[in-house]
């Protein structure tokens, strides 16, 4: 299946609208998307979600029924979202995800063919969607490929990477893939990017993936806005400098809504029906991070946003 920007914009017209309010995943991947969306579409960042807590501003609460969730997939039907998690099981796509732009849904990829899942980041999907020309600057490419450890996925999963590059024509994927497989990116990551991110406090852990030349484990950054606002600002400014983006304002958080997150074997989901589990557990968001596990979050109701629980 070859993806088409015009078709996607027809299905999800909000992806090209200006001045929308949005919530991002509380990590590096969400922040780089925030920089992009504010610069190109003048979207207003109003909150964060880390799959357990929602932090939201007063402006976001006023517009709670019309927010866009970026680098996320949420279940309530009034929630528009763009993200790349696997959410389909045995061909079952809950109605609430009809308002979500998810490459895996568009390509009919489910838990049963997990090894074919969308391998790129949300920021790269936005680049493709809005036909942004890739830079030839080394640090800009490194910052871009750092999101969701895409540079390591390009090294580790060449067949799936190639298949998805064909699905998304228009970006010079070969240029990025070749760069991701060089010693140059590993030197840049090891000697410049990771030390810079560590200096900013933008490293909170590492992934299992390891590079082929220097055996580097990919670093990741997940934040808590209650005490990491200085790091959030530093990363947004870093993107502004290297990508020449106008950084978004950091939202003034009015409310933090706490839910509960669970990880259960996927066999327990298959023993019932997905829709039954979602209803019984009152699921707000979920993802299938591997062929064996099902992660979900509940705030109290699957049918309406927890933002309505005043």
C-alpha positions in Angstrom: 0.0 0.0 0.0 1.4 3.4 -1.0 0.4 6.3 1.2 -0.9 9.6 -0.3 -0.8 12.9 1.5 -3.9 14.2 -0.2 -5.9 11.2 0.9 -4.7 11.5 4.5 -5.6 15.2 4.6 -9.0 14.4 3.3 -9.5 11.8 6.0 -7.9 13.9 8.8 -8.3 17.6 7.7 -7.2 18.8 11.1 -3.6 17.7 10.3 -3.2 20.8 8.1 -5.4 23.3 10.0 -3.8 26.2 11.7 -4.0 27.3 15.4 -5.1 24.0 16.9 -4.4 23.2 20.6 -2.6 19.9 21.3 -1.2 17.6 23.9 2.1 15.7 23.4 3.7 12.6 24.8 5.9 13.5 27.7 9.2 12.7 26.1 11.8 13.8 23.5 9.6 12.5 20.7 6.7 14.6 21.7 8.8 17.8 22.2 10.3 17.7 18.8 6.8 17.3 17.3 5.7 20.3 19.4 8.5 22.4 17.9 7.5 21.3 14.4 3.7 21.9 14.8 4.1 25.3 16.4 6.5 26.5 13.7 4.7 25.2 10.7 1.0 25.3 11.8 1.1 27.7 14.7 -0.4 25.1 17.1 -0.6 25.9 20.8 0.9 23.4 23.2 -1.5 22.9 26.1 -0.4 19.8 27.9 1.4 16.5 28.2 0.5 12.9 28.7 2.8 10.1 29.9 0.3 7.2 29.8 -0.4 7.7 33.5 -0.9 11.4 34.1 -2.3 14.2 32.0 -1.0 17.7 32.7 -3.1 20.4 31.1 -3.3 24.2 31.0 -6.4 26.3 31.7 -6.7 27.0 27.9 -6.6 23.2 27.2 -9.3 22.6 29.8 -11.6 25.2 28.1 -11.1 23.4 24.8 -11.0 19.8 26.2 -13.3 18.3 23.7 -11.4 19.5 20.7 -7.7 18.8 21.5 -5.3 16.9 19.3 -3.1 14.3 20.9 0.4 14.1 19.2 2.7 11.1 19.3 -0.2 9.4 21.1 -3.2 7.1 20.5 -6.2 7.7 22.7 -9.5 5.8 22.6 -12.3 8.4 23.2 -13.9 9.1 19.8 -13.8 12.9 20.4 -10.0 12.7 20.7 -8.1 13.3 17.5 -4.7 11.8 17.6 -1.6 11.1 15.5 0.8 8.3 16.6 2.4 5.1 15.6 1.7 2.4 18.2 0.2 -0.9 17.3 -3.4 -1.0 18.5 -5.1 -3.6 16.3 -5.6 -7.2 17.6 -7.1 -9.9 15.4 -8.3 -7.3 12.9 -10.3 -5.5 15.6 -10.1 -1.7 15.5 -12.2 0.0 18.2 -14.5 2.8 16.9 -12.7 5.4 18.9 -9.5 5.0 16.8 -11.4 6.1 13.6 -10.4 9.7 14.5 -6.7 8.7 14.9 -4.2 9.0 12.1 -2.0 6.0 12.7 0.2 4.6 10.0 -0.3 1.0 11.3 -4.1 1.3 11.0 -3.8 2.8 7.5 -1.5 -0.1 6.5 -3.6 -2.8 8.3 -0.7 -3.8 10.5 -1.8 -5.5 13.7 -0.2 -7.5 16.6 -0.2 -10.6 14.4 2.3 -9.1 12.0 4.2 -7.0 14.6 7.5 -7.2 12.7 5.9 -5.1 9.9 4.9 -2.2 12.2 5.6 1.4 11.3 9.4 1.9 12.2 9.8 5.6 11.9 8.9 8.4 14.4 5.9 10.7 14.5 8.1 13.6 13.6 9.3 11.8 10.4 5.7 11.1 9.5 4.9 14.8 9.9 7.9 15.6 7.7 6.6 13.3 5.0 3.0 14.5 5.4 3.9 18.2 5.0 6.6 17.5 2.4 9.4 19.1 4.4 12.8 19.0 2.7 15.5 17.2 4.7 18.5 19.2 5.7 22.1 18.2 4.9 23.3 19.4 8.3 24.7 16.6 10.4 23.4 17.7 13.8 19.9 18.4 12.4 19.8 14.9 10.9 21.0 13.4 14.2 18.4 15.3 16.2 15.7 14.1 13.8 16.8 10.5 13.8 17.2 10.4 17.6 13.4 10.6 18.0 12.2 7.0 18.7 15.8 5.7 18.1 15.0 5.7 14.3 18.7 5.7 13.4 19.2 2.4 15.2 16.0 0.9 13.7 17.4 1.8 10.3 20.5 -0.2 11.2 18.7 -3.2 12.8 15.6 -3.7 10.6 16.6 -2.9 7.0 13.8 -4.9 5.3 10.9 -3.3 7.3 12.6 0.1 6.9 12.8 -0.4 3.1 9.1 -1.5 2.9 7.9 1.6 4.8 10.2 3.9 2.7 8.3 2.6 -0.4 5.0 3.2 1.3 5.9 6.9 2.0 7.3 8.3 -1.3 8.5 11.8 -1.5 11.1 11.9 1.2 14.7 10.9 0.3 14.6 7.9 2.6 17.8 6.4 1.0 19.7 9.6 2.0 18.6 9.2 5.7 19.1 5.4 5.7 22.6 5.7 4.3 23.5 8.3 6.9 22.0 6.2 9.7 24.3 3.4 8.7 27.6 5.4 8.7 30.3 5.7 11.3 29.8 9.5 11.0 26.4 9.4 12.7 27.7 7.2 15.5 30.6 9.6 16.1 28.2 12.5 16.1 25.8 10.8 18.5 28.6 9.6 20.8 30.8 12.6 20.9 28.3 15.5 20.4 24.6 14.7 20.6 24.5 12.5 23.7 26.9 14.7 25.7 24.9 17.7 24.8 21.6 16.1 25.8 23.1 14.8 29.0 24.3 18.4 29.8 20.8 19.6 29.3 19.4 16.9 31.6 17.6 15.4 28.6 18.6 11.7 29.3 16.5 9.5 31.5 17.3 6.0 30.3 18.5 3.9 27.4 16.9 1.4 25.0 18.0 -2.2 24.3 19.0 -1.3 20.7 22.8 -1.0 20.2 24.6 0.4 17.2 26.7 -1.7 14.9 29.9 0.3 14.9 30.4 1.7 18.3 27.9 -0.5 20.2 26.1 2.6 21.5 22.8 2.1 23.3 20.2 4.6 22.3 19.4 7.2 25.0 15.9 8.3 25.7 14.2 11.1 27.6 10.9 11.0 29.5 10.0 14.0 31.6 7.7 15.1 34.4 6.6 18.7 33.8 6.2 19.2 37.6 10.0 19.5 37.9 11.5 19.3 34.4 10.3 22.6 32.9 13.9 23.9 32.5 14.8 20.8 30.5 11.6 21.1 28.3 12.6 24.7 27.6 16.2 23.8 26.8 15.1 21.1 24.3 12.6 23.4 22.6 15.3 26.0 22.3 17.7 23.4 21.0 15.3 22.5 18.2 14.7 26.2 17.5 18.4 26.8 17.0 19.2 23.8 14.8 15.9 23.6 12.7 15.3 27.4 12.7 11.9 26.9 14.3 10.0 29.3 16.4 9.6 27.5 19.7 6.2 27.1 21.3 5.4 28.6 24.7 5.5 26.1 27.6 2.0 25.6 28.9 1.2 26.8 32.4 -0.2 23.6 34.0 -3.6 24.1 35.7 -4.4 20.5 36.5 -2.8 17.1 36.7 -5.2 14.2 36.2 -3.9 10.8 37.4 -4.9 7.5 36.0 -3.6 3.9 36.4 -1.4 2.1 33.9 -1.3 -1.7 33.5 0.8 -4.2 31.6 -0.8 -7.6 31.0 0.0 -10.6 28.7 -1.7 -10.3 25.4 -3.0 -13.9 25.8 -5.4 -12.5 28.4 -6.8 -10.1 25.8 -7.2 -12.8 23.2 -9.0 -15.0 25.7 -11.8 -12.4 25.6 -12.7 -9.9 23.0 -10.7 -6.6 22.7 -13.9 -4.5 22.9 -15.0 -6.4 26.0 -11.6 -5.7 27.8 -11.7 -2.0 26.8 -15.3 -1.7 28.2 -14.7 -3.7 31.4 -11.4 -1.9 32.2 -12.7 1.5 31.1 -9.6 2.1 29.0 -8.6 5.6 27.9 -5.5 4.7 25.9 -3.5 1.5 25.1 -0.7 0.2 23.0 0.7 -3.2 22.0 4.5 -2.7 22.5 5.4 -6.2 21.7 3.7 -9.4 20.4 3.3 -10.6 24.0 2.1 -7.6 26.0 -0.8 -5.1 26.2 -0.3 -1.8 28.0 -3.3 0.3 28.9 -4.4 3.3 31.0 -7.7 3.9 32.7 -9.0 7.1 34.1 -12.6 6.0 34.7 -14.5 5.9 31.5 -13.8 4.6 28.0 -16.6 6.7 26.5 -15.5 10.2 27.5 -12.3 12.0 28.2 -11.0 12.1 31.8 -10.8 15.9 31.2 -14.5 16.0 31.8 -14.1 14.6 35.3 -14.1 17.9 37.2 
